[in-house]
Amino acid sequence: MRNPKDLANPEKLGRYAAERALARLHSRKLDTRQCPVLFEAPLAIGLLGAFVQAVSGSSLYRKSSFLLDSLGTQVLPEHIQIDEDPHILGAMGSAPFDEEGVKTQARSVVKDGVVQGYFLTSYSARKLGMKTTGNSGGSHNLSLTSNLTKKSDTFKGMLKKMGTGLLVTELMGSGTNYVTGDYSRGAAGFWVENGVIQYPVEEITIAGNMKDMLRQIVAVGNDVLIRGTKQTGSILLENMVIAGN
């Protein structure tokens, strides 16, 4: 954080870490299945980051993205919006200009699920025959939101909305193929039934394709977390493959 007053309380942070560690004791494995998956907010930010990489100039001009030629096309559900605002006072991703000195500006990156713009530097823009978007050095205060999010969509509310499925709290490895969109990562978390956590799980793999995963975002929680230049709440996906026993 840029303001020391916004730093987490050390005692609360320590208690939170201890509670999470204790909650993972006596973890079980799962049988292979398909089910809804809820990514808690810190991991949901990773999904937003994967989208950014797929629509960044360096990936696009090298043709190493699963979202080639996606400008103006529907890649997320209609209720999803992604906005960029580089001018939020005191935010980690705020900047009047990018690393090339290009003026930054607030913009809609995704509107109603449709891609409105890429993330381009001067070089990648020239390679694509386009104009820079002022994103040399990365995105600026990027937020993913849903028009369907309600006050009741707290973390517990999101568990209830999922009903029965997998809550993912930890991911291992870098199993995303940005050319094809294939996604496969080791995971750990909790099995949930009727909106209530039943027991911790580990030694499983979650798999899918990023194109399908982005389209299958059912809900976004109001448990918004800001990490660096990105923010989102927990994200619920309609269905993924869980590989276990």
C-alpha positions as CSV (number, residue, x, y, z in Angstrom):
1,M,0.0,0.0,0.0
2,R,1.1,3.6,-0.6
3,N,-0.3,4.8,2.7
4,P,1.0,3.1,5.9
5,K,-2.5,3.6,7.4
6,D,-3.9,1.1,4.9
7,L,-1.5,-1.7,5.9
8,A,-3.0,-4.8,7.5
9,N,-2.9,-5.1,11.3
10,P,0.0,-7.5,12.1
11,E,-2.1,-9.3,14.8
12,K,-5.1,-9.8,12.5
13,L,-2.8,-10.9,9.7
14,G,-1.1,-13.5,12.0
15,R,-4.4,-14.8,13.2
16,Y,-5.7,-15.0,9.6
17,A,-2.7,-17.0,8.5
18,A,-2.9,-19.3,11.5
19,E,-6.6,-20.0,10.9
20,R,-6.0,-20.8,7.2
21,A,-3.2,-23.2,8.1
22,L,-5.3,-25.0,10.7
23,A,-8.3,-25.2,8.4
24,R,-6.1,-27.3,6.0
25,L,-5.4,-30.1,8.5
26,H,-6.7,-33.6,7.7
27,S,-7.2,-32.7,4.0
28,R,-8.7,-35.4,1.7
29,K,-8.6,-36.2,-2.0
30,L,-11.5,-36.1,-4.3
31,D,-12.7,-38.6,-7.0
32,T,-12.5,-37.3,-10.5
33,R,-15.6,-35.3,-11.3
34,Q,-17.1,-32.2,-13.0
35,C,-18.5,-29.5,-10.8
36,P,-18.8,-25.7,-10.2
37,V,-15.6,-24.0,-9.0
38,L,-15.3,-20.9,-6.8
39,F,-12.0,-19.1,-7.0
40,E,-11.4,-17.0,-3.9
41,A,-10.5,-13.4,-4.6
42,P,-6.7,-13.7,-4.5
43,L,-6.8,-16.4,-7.1
44,A,-9.6,-14.7,-9.1
45,I,-7.1,-11.9,-9.7
46,G,-5.0,-14.5,-11.5
47,L,-7.8,-15.1,-13.9
48,L,-8.0,-11.4,-14.7
49,G,-4.3,-11.4,-15.2
50,A,-4.5,-14.3,-17.7
51,F,-7.1,-12.3,-19.7
52,V,-4.8,-9.3,-19.7
53,Q,-1.9,-11.4,-21.0
54,A,-4.0,-12.8,-23.7
55,V,-5.1,-9.4,-25.0
56,S,-1.6,-7.8,-24.6
57,G,0.2,-6.6,-27.7
58,S,3.2,-8.8,-27.3
59,S,1.1,-11.9,-27.3
60,L,-1.1,-10.7,-30.1
61,Y,1.5,-9.8,-32.7
62,R,3.4,-13.0,-32.0
63,K,0.1,-14.9,-32.5
64,S,0.7,-16.6,-29.2
65,S,-2.7,-15.8,-27.7
66,F,-6.0,-17.8,-27.5
67,L,-7.8,-14.4,-27.9
68,L,-6.4,-13.4,-31.3
69,D,-8.6,-10.9,-33.2
70,S,-10.9,-10.7,-30.3
71,L,-11.5,-6.9,-30.5
72,G,-15.2,-6.3,-30.8
73,T,-16.1,-9.9,-30.0
74,Q,-17.9,-11.5,-27.0
75,V,-15.4,-13.3,-24.8
76,L,-17.1,-13.0,-21.4
77,P,-20.7,-13.1,-20.3
78,E,-22.8,-10.0,-20.9
79,H,-22.9,-9.2,-17.2
80,I,-19.1,-8.8,-17.0
81,Q,-17.3,-5.4,-17.2
82,I,-13.5,-4.7,-17.1
83,D,-12.5,-1.1,-16.6
84,E,-9.1,0.7,-16.3
85,D,-8.7,3.9,-14.4
86,P,-5.1,5.2,-14.1
87,H,-6.1,8.3,-12.1
88,I,-7.4,7.0,-8.8
89,L,-5.7,9.0,-6.0
90,G,-3.3,6.9,-4.0
91,A,-3.9,3.6,-5.9
92,M,-1.0,1.3,-6.6
93,G,-1.6,1.3,-10.4
94,S,-2.1,5.0,-10.8
95,A,0.1,6.9,-13.2
96,P,-0.3,10.1,-15.4
97,F,1.8,8.4,-18.1
98,D,3.2,5.0,-18.9
99,E,6.8,3.9,-19.0
100,E,7.2,5.4,-22.5
101,G,5.8,8.8,-21.4
102,V,2.4,8.2,-23.1
103,K,-0.5,9.9,-21.4
104,T,-2.8,7.4,-19.6
105,Q,-6.6,7.6,-19.7
106,A,-9.6,5.8,-18.1
107,R,-11.3,3.4,-20.5
108,S,-13.5,0.4,-20.8
109,V,-11.6,-2.7,-21.7
110,V,-14.6,-5.0,-21.7
111,K,-18.2,-3.8,-21.9
112,D,-21.0,-6.3,-21.5
113,G,-18.5,-9.1,-22.2
114,V,-17.3,-7.6,-25.5
115,V,-13.6,-6.6,-25.8
116,Q,-13.3,-2.9,-26.4
117,G,-9.5,-2.6,-26.4
118,Y,-6.1,-4.3,-26.0
119,F,-3.1,-3.5,-23.9
120,L,-0.5,-2.0,-26.3
121,T,2.9,-0.4,-26.1
122,S,4.2,1.8,-29.0
123,Y,6.2,-1.1,-30.4
124,S,3.4,-3.7,-30.2
125,A,0.9,-1.2,-31.6
126,R,3.1,-0.5,-34.6
127,K,3.4,-4.3,-35.2
128,L,-0.4,-4.6,-35.2
129,G,-1.0,-1.4,-37.2
130,M,-2.8,0.2,-34.2
131,K,-2.1,3.0,-31.7
132,T,-0.6,2.6,-28.3
133,T,-3.0,2.4,-25.4
134,G,-0.5,3.8,-22.8
135,N,0.1,0.4,-21.3
136,S,3.9,0.1,-21.4
137,G,4.7,-1.4,-18.0
138,G,1.3,-3.1,-17.7
139,S,-2.3,-2.3,-16.7
140,H,-3.4,0.6,-14.5
141,N,-6.0,-0.1,-11.7
142,L,-7.9,-2.7,-13.6
143,S,-11.2,-3.9,-12.1
144,L,-13.5,-6.8,-13.1
145,T,-17.1,-6.4,-12.0
146,S,-20.5,-8.0,-12.7
147,N,-23.8,-6.3,-13.2
148,L,-25.4,-9.2,-11.2
149,T,-23.4,-8.7,-8.0
150,K,-25.6,-7.9,-5.0
151,K,-24.9,-6.9,-1.4
152,S,-25.7,-10.5,-0.4
153,D,-22.8,-11.8,-2.6
154,T,-20.3,-11.8,0.3
155,F,-17.8,-14.7,0.5
156,K,-20.4,-16.8,2.4
157,G,-23.0,-15.7,-0.1
158,M,-20.9,-16.9,-3.0
159,L,-20.6,-20.3,-1.2
160,K,-24.4,-20.5,-1.0
161,K,-24.7,-19.4,-4.6
162,M,-22.4,-22.3,-5.7
163,G,-24.3,-24.8,-3.6
164,T,-22.2,-27.9,-4.1
165,G,-18.7,-27.6,-5.6
166,L,-15.1,-26.8,-5.1
167,L,-13.7,-23.7,-3.3
168,V,-10.1,-23.2,-4.6
169,T,-7.8,-21.4,-2.2
170,E,-4.4,-22.5,-3.6
171,L,-2.9,-23.1,-7.0
172,M,0.4,-24.7,-7.9
173,G,2.4,-24.6,-11.1
174,S,1.9,-22.6,-14.3
175,G,-0.3,-24.8,-16.4
176,T,-1.8,-22.2,-18.8
177,N,-1.1,-22.6,-22.5
178,Y,-1.7,-19.1,-23.9
179,V,-1.7,-20.3,-27.5
180,T,-4.5,-22.8,-27.1
181,G,-6.1,-21.6,-23.9
182,D,-5.7,-25.1,-22.2
183,Y,-5.6,-24.7,-18.4
184,S,-4.5,-27.4,-16.0
185,R,-3.1,-26.6,-12.5
186,G,-2.6,-28.4,-9.2
187,A,-5.0,-27.1,-6.6
188,A,-6.1,-27.3,-3.0
189,G,-9.1,-25.9,-1.2
190,F,-12.4,-27.1,0.3
191,W,-15.3,-29.2,-0.7
192,V,-18.6,-27.4,-0.3
193,E,-22.1,-28.9,0.0
194,N,-25.3,-26.9,0.2
195,G,-23.3,-23.7,0.6
196,V,-21.3,-24.9,3.6
197,I,-17.6,-26.0,3.7
198,Q,-17.4,-29.7,4.5
199,Y,-13.7,-30.5,4.6
200,P,-10.3,-29.5,3.1
201,V,-9.1,-31.1,-0.1
202,E,-5.6,-31.4,-1.6
203,E,-3.6,-33.3,-4.4
204,I,-6.2,-32.5,-7.1
205,T,-5.9,-30.9,-10.5
206,I,-8.5,-28.5,-12.0
207,A,-8.6,-28.3,-15.8
208,G,-10.5,-26.6,-18.6
209,N,-9.9,-24.1,-21.4
210,M,-9.5,-20.4,-20.7
211,K,-12.0,-19.5,-23.5
212,D,-14.7,-21.6,-21.8
213,M,-13.7,-20.5,-18.3
214,L,-14.1,-16.8,-19.2
215,R,-17.5,-17.6,-20.8
216,Q,-18.6,-19.6,-17.8
217,I,-18.3,-16.9,-15.2
218,V,-21.6,-17.1,-13.3
219,A,-21.0,-14.6,-10.6
220,V,-18.5,-12.2,-9.1
221,G,-18.6,-11.6,-5.3
222,N,-18.5,-8.2,-3.5
223,D,-15.6,-9.5,-1.4
224,V,-13.3,-7.2,-3.6
225,L,-9.6,-7.6,-3.1
226,I,-7.0,-5.2,-4.6
227,R,-3.6,-6.7,-5.4
228,G,-1.2,-4.4,-7.1
229,T,-2.8,-3.0,-10.3
230,K,-5.8,-5.4,-10.4
231,Q,-9.0,-6.0,-8.3
232,T,-11.9,-8.3,-8.3
233,G,-14.1,-10.3,-5.9
234,S,-14.3,-14.1,-5.8
235,I,-15.3,-15.6,-9.2
236,L,-17.7,-18.5,-9.6
237,L,-17.3,-20.7,-12.7
238,E,-20.2,-22.9,-13.9
239,N,-18.2,-26.1,-14.5
240,M,-14.6,-27.4,-14.5
241,V,-13.0,-30.9,-14.5
242,I,-11.6,-31.9,-11.2
243,A,-9.0,-34.7,-11.5
244,G,-8.4,-36.7,-8.3
245,N,-8.3,-40.4,-7.4
